[in-house]
Amino acid sequence: MKTHIPELRRQRKLSQEELAMAVGVTRQTITSIEVGKYTASLPLAYRIARYFGLSIEDVFDFSDVEDME
Amino acid sequence: MEKYQSHLKKTAVLYGALFIICLGLLVWQVVLLGAVLQGSYAEGFVAGFRLSLTFLFCLFSAINFINIMKAIRNAEYRKKMYISDTDERKRVIEEKTSAAYRNLSLPMLGVATVVAGSFNHTVFFCLVAVLLVQALILMGCKLYYQKKY
């Protein structure tokens, strides 16, 4: 799944480690989510979106899911 | 985080107890080792394997005990340990690894059992017993998780 996390991090000058610590996962998890190797669970997606002050749809790209409908 | 700290304290006690038990077993085995080494090659090999395994358990429990004590005393280290313990990607990796291991090991054990039957009956019955126990554990886990979810 594609995400807007790298752009959002860049805008806020935030490292992967800082974001990982803030949402309670390891840096490797954030890396995997950013490169699309791992899809975040709903609670983690919610925590990331809340951290950036956005909705889940603003952080994660659900176009793949919509194509499946 | 306080719940996690109390969990860490209980785990530290368990690892401490495991370390003492393993250390006792290790000393006991070293004392007995002289007598075992007078015996056959197989007896020596079994004693060596047992000793190495006990030593590994001793080392494992000591390292974990030290790590947990450090986490109990240091809040920053505790947070890192909590994140590492509860990381969802790590859990997915563990689940996938277990599933892959199960899918590979059971059929391979089945093939090994059939092949061993042609050469040695003792090995054959040993492998059948292992296969049955593994299949029973698998079925038990499946039933448990079907009820849970």
Backbone of each chain as ProteinMPNN parsed JSONL, in Angstrom:
{"seq_chain_A": "MKTHIPELRRQRKLSQEELAMAVGVTRQTITSIEVGKYTASLPLAYRIARYFGLSIEDVFDFSDVEDME", "coords_chain_A": {"N_chain_A": [[0.834, -1.199, 0.0], [0.51, 2.21, -0.873], [1.878, 5.128, 0.726], [1.718, 8.415, 2.275], [3.582, 9.01, 4.063], [6.475, 9.507, 3.927], [6.586, 12.101, 2.702], [5.095, 13.606, 4.53], [6.705, 13.367, 6.771], [8.99, 14.649, 5.885], [8.046, 17.248, 5.539], [7.621, 17.951, 8.19], [10.121, 17.741, 9.187], [11.052, 15.317, 10.363], [12.506, 12.385, 11.684], [12.657, 8.861, 10.774], [13.047, 7.307, 13.005], [12.172, 8.998, 15.074], [9.451, 9.246, 14.487], [8.738, 6.568, 14.692], [9.208, 6.039, 17.428], [7.303, 7.739, 18.491], [4.871, 6.636, 17.708], [5.03, 4.128, 18.695], [6.358, 1.862, 17.509], [8.978, -0.081, 15.837], [11.841, 1.377, 14.1], [12.329, -0.003, 11.765], [9.817, -0.955, 11.078], [8.464, 1.351, 10.294], [10.027, 2.002, 8.065], [9.45, -0.217, 6.404], [6.713, 0.176, 5.986], [6.738, 2.6, 4.63], [8.074, 1.935, 2.224], [6.296, 0.22, 1.183], [6.353, -2.486, 1.742], [5.176, -3.569, 3.912], [1.929, -3.586, 5.317], [0.313, -1.383, 7.407], [-1.385, -2.115, 10.504], [-4.838, -1.524, 11.422], [-5.077, -0.147, 13.991], [-2.435, 0.915, 14.156], [-2.261, 2.466, 11.836], [-4.155, 4.334, 12.474], [-2.936, 5.547, 14.702], [-0.688, 6.697, 13.482], [-1.886, 8.476, 11.688], [-3.243, 10.138, 13.492], [-1.058, 11.215, 14.798], [0.018, 12.896, 12.86], [-2.058, 14.598, 12.671], [-4.081, 14.161, 10.85], [-6.543, 12.487, 8.704], [-6.97, 8.904, 8.279], [-7.22, 8.31, 5.56], [-5.883, 10.426, 4.409], [-3.268, 9.909, 4.901], [-2.711, 7.301, 4.082], [-2.824, 5.582, 0.96], [-5.62, 4.477, -0.549], [-6.246, 3.584, -3.069], [-5.66, 1.15, -4.339], [-7.257, -0.637, -2.926], [-9.755, 0.324, -3.557], [-9.813, -0.254, -6.276], [-10.198, -2.974, -6.213], [-12.855, -3.319, -5.69]], "CA_chain_A": [[0.0, 0.0, 0.0], [1.297, 3.451, -0.918], [1.566, 6.052, 1.827], [2.285, 9.764, 2.162], [4.389, 9.223, 5.284], [7.765, 10.198, 3.692], [6.361, 13.539, 2.466], [4.655, 14.219, 5.789], [7.872, 13.432, 7.649], [9.894, 15.683, 5.365], [7.441, 18.546, 5.854], [7.766, 18.22, 9.63], [11.541, 17.504, 9.518], [10.964, 14.241, 11.346], [13.207, 11.163, 11.239], [11.87, 7.634, 10.917], [13.208, 6.887, 14.404], [11.311, 9.833, 15.922], [8.065, 8.861, 14.225], [8.569, 5.213, 15.238], [9.104, 6.135, 18.896], [6.063, 8.44, 18.837], [3.687, 5.783, 17.494], [5.238, 2.864, 19.413], [6.855, 0.725, 16.714], [10.402, 0.058, 15.555], [12.159, 2.145, 12.886], [12.214, -0.916, 10.624], [8.396, -1.045, 10.703], [8.151, 2.579, 9.538], [10.688, 1.848, 6.758], [8.689, -1.181, 5.598], [5.435, 0.788, 5.598], [7.033, 3.634, 3.631], [8.431, 1.357, 0.922], [5.166, -0.601, 0.74], [6.567, -3.922, 1.978], [4.308, -3.985, 5.012], [0.73, -2.755, 5.478], [0.074, -1.139, 8.837], [-2.686, -2.548, 11.029], [-5.751, -0.387, 11.599], [-4.677, 0.707, 15.132], [-1.195, 1.656, 13.878], [-2.604, 3.485, 10.841], [-4.871, 5.371, 13.222], [-1.964, 6.275, 15.529], [0.155, 7.519, 12.595], [-2.717, 9.58, 11.184], [-3.48, 11.031, 14.636], [0.196, 11.907, 15.086], [0.159, 13.979, 11.879], [-3.264, 15.425, 12.759], [-4.833, 13.953, 9.606], [-7.352, 11.274, 8.719], [-6.232, 7.761, 7.733], [-7.234, 8.42, 4.084], [-4.899, 11.444, 3.995], [-1.913, 9.371, 5.087], [-2.568, 6.064, 3.307], [-3.476, 5.622, -0.349], [-6.486, 3.297, -0.647], [-6.689, 3.377, -4.463], [-5.575, -0.294, -4.633], [-8.418, -1.282, -2.316], [-10.929, 0.744, -4.33], [-9.773, -0.985, -7.551], [-10.646, -4.357, -5.986], [-14.324, -3.355, -5.531]], "C_chain_A": [[0.876, 1.258, 0.0], [0.894, 4.363, 0.25], [2.19, 7.423, 1.543], [3.194, 10.072, 3.357], [5.733, 9.912, 4.983], [7.604, 11.702, 3.48], [5.996, 14.251, 3.776], [5.817, 14.361, 6.773], [8.797, 14.563, 7.231], [9.376, 17.081, 5.712], [7.684, 18.938, 7.314], [9.192, 18.014, 10.134], [11.676, 16.436, 10.625], [11.715, 13.024, 10.822], [12.287, 9.953, 11.428], [11.886, 7.172, 12.369], [12.259, 7.681, 15.315], [9.84, 9.458, 15.749], [7.775, 7.489, 14.859], [8.378, 5.26, 16.752], [7.762, 6.757, 19.298], [4.84, 7.534, 18.68], [3.875, 4.372, 18.078], [5.568, 1.663, 18.56], [8.353, 0.916, 16.477], [10.616, 0.858, 14.263], [11.994, 1.287, 11.629], [10.764, -1.029, 10.144], [8.001, 0.168, 9.866], [8.775, 2.482, 8.14], [9.867, 0.923, 5.858], [7.363, -0.606, 5.132], [5.676, 1.804, 4.473], [7.347, 3.05, 2.252], [7.346, 0.402, 0.392], [5.348, -2.095, 0.939], [5.633, -4.452, 3.059], [3.13, -3.023, 5.117], [0.43, -2.624, 6.962], [-1.289, -1.664, 9.256], [-3.559, -1.302, 11.221], [-5.373, 0.468, 12.824], [-3.408, 1.523, 14.858], [-1.449, 2.771, 12.858], [-3.293, 4.662, 11.524], [-3.894, 6.222, 14.041], [-1.094, 7.194, 14.672], [-0.64, 8.733, 12.114], [-2.956, 10.61, 12.279], [-2.229, 11.857, 14.941], [0.386, 13.094, 14.136], [-1.049, 14.926, 11.897], [-4.115, 15.321, 11.502], [-5.73, 12.731, 9.748], [-6.539, 10.146, 8.068], [-6.135, 7.866, 6.206], [-6.219, 9.441, 3.574], [-3.468, 10.922, 4.079], [-1.683, 8.15, 4.203], [-3.381, 6.15, 2.019], [-4.297, 4.331, -0.531], [-6.94, 3.01, -2.077], [-6.648, 1.895, -4.862], [-6.807, -1.03, -4.119], [-9.672, -0.941, -3.112], [-10.995, 0.013, -5.664], [-10.318, -2.401, -7.41], [-12.163, -4.452, -5.931], [-15.019, -3.627, -6.857]], "O_chain_A": [[1.841, 1.365, 0.757], [-0.254, 4.37, 0.694], [3.066, 7.563, 0.689], [3.529, 11.226, 3.624], [6.108, 10.826, 5.717], [8.386, 12.491, 4.01], [6.504, 15.329, 4.086], [5.904, 15.342, 7.512], [9.313, 15.321, 8.053], [10.131, 17.966, 6.114], [7.922, 20.105, 7.626], [9.455, 18.096, 11.333], [12.319, 16.644, 11.653], [11.582, 12.668, 9.651], [11.284, 10.014, 12.139], [10.876, 6.707, 12.897], [11.627, 7.118, 16.209], [9.086, 9.364, 16.717], [6.727, 7.276, 15.469], [7.491, 4.598, 17.292], [7.159, 6.369, 20.298], [3.879, 7.654, 19.44], [2.987, 3.527, 17.967], [5.112, 0.556, 18.846], [8.927, 1.935, 16.861], [9.706, 1.001, 13.447], [11.581, 1.773, 10.577], [10.512, -1.18, 8.949], [7.298, 0.043, 8.863], [8.137, 2.835, 7.148], [9.618, 1.239, 4.694], [6.931, -0.868, 4.01], [4.925, 1.863, 3.5], [6.936, 3.603, 1.232], [7.468, -0.146, -0.704], [4.597, -2.893, 0.378], [5.34, -5.647, 3.107], [3.297, -1.807, 5.02], [0.31, -3.617, 7.679], [-2.235, -1.661, 8.468], [-3.067, -0.175, 11.186], [-5.35, 1.694, 12.715], [-3.308, 2.678, 15.272], [-0.925, 3.876, 12.991], [-3.048, 5.823, 11.197], [-4.0, 7.448, 14.075], [-0.794, 8.322, 15.065], [-0.148, 9.861, 12.127], [-2.883, 11.814, 12.032], [-2.316, 13.033, 15.294], [0.851, 14.158, 14.544], [-1.048, 15.944, 11.205], [-4.793, 16.277, 11.126], [-5.696, 12.029, 10.759], [-5.544, 10.402, 7.39], [-5.096, 7.551, 5.625], [-5.747, 9.338, 2.442], [-2.57, 11.432, 3.41], [-0.601, 7.976, 3.642], [-4.476, 6.713, 1.992], [-3.738, 3.24, -0.65], [-7.908, 2.277, -2.283], [-7.493, 1.435, -5.629], [-7.334, -1.924, -4.781], [-10.54, -1.789, -3.32], [-12.081, -0.31, -6.144], [-10.84, -2.967, -8.371], [-12.717, -5.538, -6.103], [-16.248, -3.691, -6.909]]}, "seq_chain_B": "MEKYQSHLKKTAVLYGALFIICLGLLVWQVVLLGAVLQGSYAEGFVAGFRLSLTFLFCLFSAINFINIMKAIRNAEYRKKMYISDTDERKRVIEEKTSAAYRNLSLPMLGVATVVAGSFNHTVFFCLVAVLLVQALILMGCKLYYQKKY", "coords_chain_B": {"N_chain_B": [[2.376, 1.6, 30.801], [3.194, 0.982, 33.362], [2.03, -1.453, 33.858], [3.501, -3.005, 32.161], [5.965, -2.799, 33.377], [5.523, -4.202, 35.758], [5.095, -6.678, 34.669], [7.642, -7.118, 33.664], [9.075, -7.342, 36.035], [8.081, -9.732, 37.082], [8.919, -11.466, 35.072], [11.666, -11.183, 35.336], [12.087, -12.424, 37.809], [11.389, -15.041, 37.121], [13.372, -15.643, 35.172], [15.618, -15.379, 36.789], [15.225, -17.495, 38.576], [15.315, -19.606, 36.765], [17.951, -19.371, 35.931], [19.358, -20.013, 38.289], [18.532, -22.674, 38.668], [19.521, -23.859, 36.303], [22.226, -23.365, 36.644], [22.782, -24.927, 38.875], [22.23, -27.464, 37.774], [24.203, -27.501, 35.87], [26.591, -27.502, 37.385], [26.236, -29.942, 38.677], [26.295, -31.678, 36.495], [28.896, -31.265, 35.574], [30.347, -32.314, 37.682], [29.592, -34.974, 37.451], [30.661, -35.572, 35.019], [33.296, -36.633, 34.786], [33.026, -39.37, 35.439], [31.321, -40.189, 33.396], [32.865, -39.841, 31.138], [34.539, -41.993, 31.189], [33.09, -43.968, 30.045], [31.361, -45.229, 27.07], [31.655, -43.941, 23.632], [29.201, -42.927, 22.746], [27.875, -42.411, 25.168], [29.471, -40.372, 26.202], [29.051, -38.466, 24.23], [26.312, -37.922, 24.51], [26.351, -36.882, 27.114], [27.918, -34.623, 26.691], [26.307, -33.175, 24.946], [24.103, -32.697, 26.582], [25.302, -31.139, 28.553], [26.149, -28.905, 27.066], [23.68, -27.891, 26.249], [22.515, -27.224, 28.704], [24.337, -25.292, 29.519], [23.852, -23.381, 27.542], [21.188, -22.668, 28.154], [21.647, -21.552, 30.641], [23.236, -19.346, 29.993], [21.453, -17.953, 28.308], [19.336, -17.379, 30.117], [20.733, -15.777, 31.923], [21.565, -13.57, 30.333], [19.067, -12.546, 29.539], [18.02, -11.937, 32.063], [19.771, -9.901, 32.933], [19.288, -7.971, 30.96], [16.559, -7.403, 31.419], [16.646, -6.424, 34.035], [18.068, -4.117, 33.567], [16.204, -2.767, 32.029], [14.18, -2.418, 33.901], [15.34, -0.567, 35.601], [16.044, 1.587, 33.945], [14.237, 3.986, 32.312], [14.153, 4.879, 29.645], [15.381, 2.805, 28.22], [13.572, 0.836, 28.866], [11.294, 1.691, 27.498], [12.131, 1.369, 24.871], [12.499, -1.383, 24.856], [9.887, -2.224, 25.285], [8.627, -1.3, 22.964], [9.999, -2.834, 21.095], [9.206, -5.379, 21.927], [6.465, -5.331, 21.456], [6.129, -4.733, 18.834], [4.325, -4.659, 15.835], [5.077, -5.552, 13.262], [7.169, -7.279, 13.767], [5.781, -9.284, 15.075], [4.175, -10.226, 13.002], [6.172, -11.249, 11.351], [7.123, -13.301, 12.992], [4.827, -14.935, 13.125], [4.509, -15.653, 10.416], [6.919, -16.985, 10.014], [6.63, -19.169, 11.749], [4.445, -20.439, 10.538], [5.529, -21.103, 8.025], [7.587, -22.791, 8.815], [6.131, -24.885, 9.981], [4.663, -25.785, 7.747], [6.712, -26.759, 6.18], [8.222, -28.515, 7.822], [6.523, -30.622, 8.776], [5.607, -32.218, 6.436], [8.2, -32.972, 5.576], [9.116, -34.436, 7.731], [7.314, -36.511, 7.591], [8.091, -37.753, 5.17], [10.686, -38.468, 5.894], [10.098, -40.327, 7.877], [8.869, -42.392, 6.421], [11.022, -43.146, 4.779], [12.916, -43.905, 6.733], [11.678, -46.152, 7.758], [12.386, -48.178, 6.006], [14.956, -48.793, 6.679], [15.666, -48.733, 9.507], [13.998, -49.857, 12.293], [13.752, -48.811, 14.904], [14.388, -46.098, 14.654], [12.338, -45.459, 12.914], [9.994, -45.831, 14.532], [10.491, -43.9, 16.454], [10.381, -41.556, 14.902], [7.736, -41.702, 14.022], [6.425, -41.326, 16.448], [7.231, -38.684, 17.032], [6.081, -37.364, 14.874], [3.357, -37.856, 15.339], [2.983, -36.526, 17.803], [3.587, -33.899, 17.036], [1.552, -33.475, 15.143], [-0.668, -33.681, 16.796], [-0.265, -31.481, 18.495], [-0.489, -29.444, 16.614], [-3.169, -29.772, 15.788], [-4.452, -29.281, 18.227], [-3.725, -26.585, 18.672], [-5.002, -25.416, 16.479], [-7.717, -25.902, 17.034], [-7.924, -24.441, 19.41], [-7.424, -21.789, 18.543], [-9.498, -21.514, 16.721], [-11.656, -21.407, 18.385], [-11.011, -19.174, 19.822], [-10.934, -16.984, 17.999]], "CA_chain_B": [[3.788, 1.248, 30.999], [3.365, 0.388, 34.707], [1.655, -2.862, 33.716], [4.654, -3.642, 31.512], [7.046, -2.882, 34.373], [5.241, -5.301, 36.693], [5.332, -7.896, 33.863], [9.099, -7.284, 33.613], [9.546, -7.8, 37.347], [7.744, -11.16, 37.183], [9.79, -12.178, 34.136], [13.023, -11.191, 35.921], [12.095, -13.461, 38.856], [11.393, -16.334, 36.42], [14.702, -15.851, 34.577], [16.549, -15.571, 37.897], [15.018, -18.87, 39.056], [15.804, -20.499, 35.696], [19.418, -19.299, 35.963], [19.847, -20.771, 39.461], [18.3, -24.106, 38.399], [20.462, -24.285, 35.254], [23.581, -23.342, 37.212], [22.841, -26.126, 39.705], [22.316, -28.615, 36.864], [25.506, -27.419, 35.199], [27.603, -27.95, 38.359], [25.989, -31.371, 38.884], [26.757, -32.409, 35.302], [30.366, -31.196, 35.513], [30.828, -33.269, 38.692], [29.372, -36.333, 36.931], [31.296, -35.72, 33.7], [34.474, -37.496, 34.886], [32.592, -40.769, 35.395], [30.711, -40.454, 32.073], [33.923, -39.875, 30.117], [35.153, -43.336, 31.222], [32.194, -44.872, 29.314], [31.461, -45.326, 25.613], [31.626, -42.695, 22.851], [27.812, -42.443, 22.746], [27.589, -41.851, 26.503], [30.197, -39.106, 26.253], [28.391, -37.52, 23.31], [25.04, -37.524, 25.149], [26.691, -36.026, 28.256], [28.392, -33.357, 26.13], [25.13, -32.471, 24.399], [23.312, -32.243, 27.746], [26.075, -30.076, 29.201], [26.099, -27.714, 26.201], [22.316, -27.354, 26.287], [22.342, -26.593, 30.026], [25.144, -24.072, 29.494], [23.137, -22.406, 26.706], [20.039, -22.189, 28.938], [22.227, -20.72, 31.693], [23.658, -18.108, 29.339], [20.224, -17.315, 27.831], [18.602, -16.807, 31.248], [21.552, -14.702, 32.516], [21.5, -12.4, 29.445], [17.724, -11.982, 29.644], [17.874, -11.358, 33.407], [20.52, -8.625, 32.948], [18.55, -7.034, 30.099], [15.313, -7.002, 32.084], [17.0, -5.579, 35.183], [18.442, -2.809, 33.004], [14.95, -2.123, 31.606], [13.429, -2.015, 35.1], [16.001, 0.613, 36.199], [16.203, 2.681, 32.983], [12.944, 4.212, 31.649], [14.366, 5.001, 28.19], [15.653, 1.443, 27.741], [12.315, 0.105, 29.042], [10.389, 2.07, 26.405], [12.658, 0.72, 23.665], [12.221, -2.815, 24.978], [8.437, -2.381, 25.127], [8.343, -1.121, 21.534], [10.544, -4.008, 20.398], [8.398, -6.558, 22.301], [5.087, -5.257, 20.974], [6.124, -4.269, 17.437], [3.412, -5.525, 15.075], [5.761, -6.175, 12.127], [7.921, -8.411, 14.338], [4.807, -10.349, 15.344], [3.793, -10.808, 11.704], [7.324, -12.051, 10.903], [7.139, -14.533, 13.802], [3.696, -15.78, 12.71], [4.805, -16.195, 9.073], [8.019, -17.946, 10.164], [6.07, -20.385, 12.35], [3.606, -21.101, 9.536], [6.411, -21.679, 7.004], [8.29, -23.903, 9.464], [5.164, -25.98, 10.124], [4.335, -26.303, 6.411], [7.87, -27.492, 5.633], [8.747, -29.581, 8.688], [5.642, -31.785, 8.897], [5.754, -33.13, 5.294], [9.567, -33.53, 5.536], [9.168, -35.462, 8.77], [6.55, -37.639, 7.043], [8.959, -38.418, 4.18], [11.796, -39.08, 6.649], [9.552, -41.497, 8.583], [8.685, -43.455, 5.42], [12.363, -43.6, 4.358], [13.548, -44.584, 7.869], [11.015, -47.453, 7.899], [13.073, -49.169, 5.173], [16.314, -49.058, 7.176], [15.808, -48.999, 10.934], [12.678, -49.798, 12.926], [13.781, -47.951, 16.102], [14.297, -44.714, 14.159], [10.998, -45.324, 12.342], [9.011, -45.63, 15.602], [10.799, -42.591, 17.063], [9.87, -40.502, 14.012], [6.262, -41.776, 14.058], [6.007, -40.694, 17.708], [7.427, -37.229, 16.885], [5.069, -36.914, 13.899], [2.053, -37.876, 16.003], [2.949, -35.451, 18.814], [3.52, -32.613, 16.315], [0.213, -33.367, 14.549], [-1.609, -33.424, 17.896], [-0.063, -30.079, 18.925], [-1.049, -28.61, 15.541], [-4.631, -29.84, 15.866], [-4.836, -28.602, 19.468], [-3.593, -25.135, 18.447], [-6.045, -25.007, 15.525], [-8.993, -25.892, 17.766], [-7.876, -23.339, 20.371], [-7.56, -20.499, 17.858], [-10.829, -21.442, 16.119], [-12.579, -20.991, 19.458], [-10.63, -17.83, 20.273], [-11.316, -15.957, 17.019]], "C_chain_B": [[4.041, 0.616, 32.371], [3.042, -1.102, 34.695], [2.836, -3.635, 33.122], [5.801, -3.815, 32.512], [6.798, -4.025, 35.362], [5.415, -6.645, 35.972], [6.837, -8.186, 33.805], [9.646, -7.831, 34.925], [9.288, -9.3, 37.511], [8.671, -11.983, 36.278], [11.213, -12.268, 34.683], [13.142, -12.276, 36.987], [12.188, -14.847, 38.195], [12.769, -16.649, 35.829], [15.765, -16.081, 35.648], [16.474, -17.007, 38.418], [15.57, -19.87, 38.037], [17.332, -20.552, 35.704], [19.977, -20.146, 37.114], [19.693, -22.277, 39.221], [19.326, -24.618, 37.39], [21.896, -24.34, 35.783], [23.801, -24.583, 38.083], [23.032, -27.374, 38.845], [23.695, -28.686, 36.204], [26.612, -27.957, 36.117], [27.494, -29.467, 38.557], [26.538, -32.193, 37.704], [28.284, -32.405, 35.184], [30.977, -32.194, 36.5], [30.729, -34.698, 38.147], [30.189, -36.631, 35.677], [32.489, -36.686, 33.71], [34.111, -38.968, 34.744], [32.062, -41.14, 34.014], [31.801, -40.624, 31.014], [34.675, -41.217, 30.106], [34.346, -44.306, 30.333], [32.412, -44.835, 27.809], [31.407, -43.947, 24.948], [30.232, -42.07, 22.898], [27.454, -41.8, 24.074], [28.25, -40.482, 26.67], [29.536, -38.041, 25.404], [27.097, -36.991, 23.929], [25.327, -36.566, 26.302], [27.151, -34.643, 27.777], [27.249, -32.518, 25.606], [24.315, -31.867, 25.542], [23.989, -31.044, 28.41], [26.001, -28.773, 28.39], [24.73, -27.056, 26.257], [22.06, -26.629, 27.604], [23.117, -25.28, 30.08], [24.436, -22.972, 28.691], [21.941, -21.812, 27.446], [20.504, -21.221, 30.017], [22.563, -19.332, 31.131], [22.444, -17.28, 28.906], [19.489, -16.637, 28.995], [19.393, -15.66, 31.875], [21.457, -13.431, 31.665], [20.138, -11.725, 29.556], [17.501, -11.303, 30.997], [18.556, -9.987, 33.466], [19.776, -7.561, 32.137], [17.299, -6.506, 30.791], [15.602, -6.11, 33.287], [17.379, -4.174, 34.712], [17.174, -2.036, 32.613], [14.14, -1.65, 32.814], [14.01, -0.712, 35.673], [16.013, 1.827, 35.269], [14.928, 2.852, 32.131], [13.08, 4.252, 30.125], [14.556, 3.616, 27.553], [14.372, 0.594, 27.803], [11.343, 0.408, 27.894], [10.813, 1.377, 25.11], [12.351, -0.776, 23.681], [10.73, -3.095, 24.758], [8.056, -2.297, 23.65], [8.811, -2.358, 20.758], [9.693, -5.255, 20.682], [7.021, -6.537, 21.651], [5.002, -4.839, 19.508], [5.316, -5.226, 16.56], [4.085, -6.209, 13.882], [6.552, -7.407, 12.607], [6.995, -9.593, 14.596], [4.391, -11.034, 14.053], [4.918, -11.714, 11.204], [7.361, -13.375, 11.678], [6.029, -15.487, 13.387], [3.975, -16.447, 11.371], [5.909, -17.252, 9.161], [7.49, -19.264, 10.726], [5.25, -21.161, 11.324], [4.468, -21.792, 8.483], [7.141, -22.899, 7.565], [7.373, -25.121, 9.555], [4.886, -26.627, 8.765], [5.48, -27.097, 5.799], [8.232, -28.708, 6.476], [7.852, -30.808, 8.74], [5.738, -32.721, 7.682], [7.147, -33.765, 5.225], [9.735, -34.64, 6.563], [8.43, -36.726, 8.306], [7.399, -38.443, 6.066], [10.087, -39.155, 4.899], [11.32, -40.338, 7.364], [9.415, -42.677, 7.62], [10.047, -44.031, 5.016], [13.022, -44.404, 5.489], [12.963, -45.978, 8.085], [11.711, -48.546, 7.11], [14.428, -49.571, 5.748], [16.362, -49.485, 8.646], [14.461, -48.813, 11.636], [12.642, -48.893, 14.155], [13.615, -46.481, 15.689], [12.896, -44.46, 13.617], [9.973, -45.03, 13.444], [9.229, -44.305, 16.331], [10.181, -41.469, 16.232], [8.342, -40.502, 13.975], [5.748, -41.077, 15.313], [6.119, -39.173, 17.605], [6.348, -36.649, 15.966], [3.692, -36.828, 14.557], [1.925, -36.735, 17.011], [2.806, -34.096, 18.123], [2.124, -32.405, 15.717], [-0.825, -33.063, 15.618], [-1.503, -31.981, 18.378], [-0.705, -29.137, 17.905], [-2.574, -28.576, 15.616], [-5.15, -29.112, 17.102], [-4.804, -27.089, 19.305], [-4.701, -24.635, 17.525], [-7.401, -24.904, 16.225], [-9.059, -24.699, 18.719], [-8.127, -21.998, 19.668], [-8.892, -20.359, 17.131], [-11.858, -20.981, 17.143], [-12.317, -19.547, 19.861], [-11.104, -16.75, 19.305], [-12.583, -16.351, 16.244]], "O_chain_B": [[4.969, -0.175, 32.538], [3.662, -1.903, 35.395], [3.128, -4.761, 33.524], [6.508, -4.823, 32.504], [7.728, -4.727, 35.759], [5.831, -7.631, 36.581], [7.259, -9.339, 33.883], [10.552, -8.664, 34.94], [10.137, -10.042, 38.004], [9.145, -13.051, 36.664], [11.887, -13.285, 34.523], [14.158, -12.965, 37.07], [12.95, -15.708, 38.634], [13.272, -17.764, 35.96], [16.693, -16.867, 35.456], [17.493, -17.651, 38.668], [16.21, -20.856, 38.404], [17.933, -21.609, 35.513], [20.938, -20.895, 36.938], [20.594, -23.058, 39.526], [19.929, -25.673, 37.587], [22.673, -25.227, 35.429], [24.861, -25.208, 38.037], [23.871, -28.226, 39.136], [24.265, -29.76, 36.009], [27.453, -28.752, 35.697], [28.497, -30.179, 38.601], [27.152, -33.245, 37.886], [28.89, -33.389, 34.758], [31.985, -32.837, 36.207], [31.626, -35.519, 38.339], [30.386, -37.79, 35.314], [32.676, -37.459, 32.771], [34.778, -39.722, 34.035], [32.306, -42.239, 33.514], [31.676, -41.448, 30.108], [35.362, -41.54, 29.136], [34.864, -45.343, 29.92], [33.483, -44.467, 27.326], [31.151, -42.934, 25.598], [30.085, -40.859, 23.065], [26.802, -40.757, 24.104], [27.651, -39.555, 27.215], [29.462, -36.874, 25.788], [26.813, -35.794, 23.887], [24.639, -35.557, 26.459], [26.816, -33.624, 28.381], [27.218, -31.302, 25.795], [23.896, -30.711, 25.493], [23.335, -30.068, 28.778], [25.816, -27.689, 28.945], [24.618, -25.831, 26.305], [21.461, -25.553, 27.622], [22.631, -24.282, 30.613], [24.415, -21.807, 29.086], [21.701, -20.607, 27.38], [19.857, -20.208, 30.281], [22.221, -18.302, 31.712], [22.405, -16.067, 29.107], [19.071, -15.483, 28.89], [18.801, -14.674, 32.314], [21.287, -12.338, 32.204], [20.046, -10.501, 29.654], [16.882, -10.242, 31.078], [17.985, -9.028, 33.987], [19.649, -6.412, 32.561], [17.016, -5.309, 30.753], [14.879, -5.144, 33.53], [17.059, -3.177, 35.36], [17.075, -0.829, 32.828], [13.489, -0.607, 32.759], [13.271, 0.14, 36.166], [15.995, 2.966, 35.736], [14.584, 1.979, 31.334], [12.232, 3.725, 29.405], [13.982, 3.302, 26.51], [14.117, -0.241, 26.935], [10.663, -0.484, 27.386], [9.982, 0.871, 24.356], [11.99, -1.359, 22.659], [10.363, -4.083, 24.123], [7.274, -3.104, 23.148], [8.107, -2.859, 19.881], [9.482, -6.083, 19.796], [6.467, -7.588, 21.329], [3.905, -4.614, 18.996], [5.57, -6.43, 16.532], [3.709, -7.324, 13.522], [6.592, -8.436, 11.932], [7.36, -10.747, 14.37], [4.268, -12.258, 13.999], [4.664, -12.807, 10.697], [7.598, -14.435, 11.099], [6.243, -16.696, 13.301], [3.722, -17.639, 11.194], [5.854, -18.278, 8.483], [7.848, -20.341, 10.248], [5.343, -22.386, 11.243], [4.186, -22.923, 8.089], [7.294, -23.911, 6.88], [7.779, -26.242, 9.248], [4.873, -27.851, 8.64], [5.254, -28.001, 4.995], [8.512, -29.785, 5.949], [8.356, -31.931, 8.747], [5.934, -33.922, 7.87], [7.282, -34.935, 4.868], [10.398, -35.647, 6.313], [8.853, -37.849, 8.582], [7.425, -39.672, 6.127], [10.409, -40.298, 4.574], [12.063, -41.317, 7.449], [9.788, -43.805, 7.943], [10.21, -45.248, 4.922], [13.614, -45.455, 5.241], [13.662, -46.883, 8.541], [11.645, -49.716, 7.486], [14.991, -50.589, 5.344], [17.012, -50.471, 8.992], [13.863, -47.739, 11.576], [11.616, -48.27, 14.429], [12.832, -45.732, 16.273], [12.328, -43.388, 13.826], [9.177, -44.099, 13.319], [8.273, -43.665, 16.771], [9.548, -40.558, 16.765], [7.719, -39.443, 13.906], [4.768, -40.334, 15.263], [5.219, -38.451, 18.034], [5.78, -35.592, 16.24], [2.956, -35.86, 14.362], [0.897, -36.061, 17.072], [2.02, -33.25, 18.549], [1.577, -31.303, 15.773], [-1.752, -32.285, 15.389], [-2.516, -31.331, 18.64], [-1.373, -28.168, 18.267], [-3.193, -27.516, 15.523], [-6.161, -28.411, 17.04], [-5.722, -26.389, 19.733], [-5.273, -23.568, 17.751], [-8.138, -23.937, 16.031], [-10.088, -24.033, 18.833], [-8.926, -21.181, 20.127], [-9.379, -19.246, 16.933], [-12.804, -20.263, 16.818], [-13.234, -18.795, 20.192], [-11.617, -15.716, 19.733], [-13.04, -15.599, 15.383]]}, "name": "protein", "num_of_chains": 2, "seq": "MKTHIPELRRQRKLSQEELAMAVGVTRQTITSIEVGKYTASLPLAYRIARYFGLSIEDVFDFSDVEDMEMEKYQSHLKKTAVLYGALFIICLGLLVWQVVLLGAVLQGSYAEGFVAGFRLSLTFLFCLFSAINFINIMKAIRNAEYRKKMYISDTDERKRVIEEKTSAAYRNLSLPMLGVATVVAGSFNHTVFFCLVAVLLVQALILMGCKLYYQKKY"}
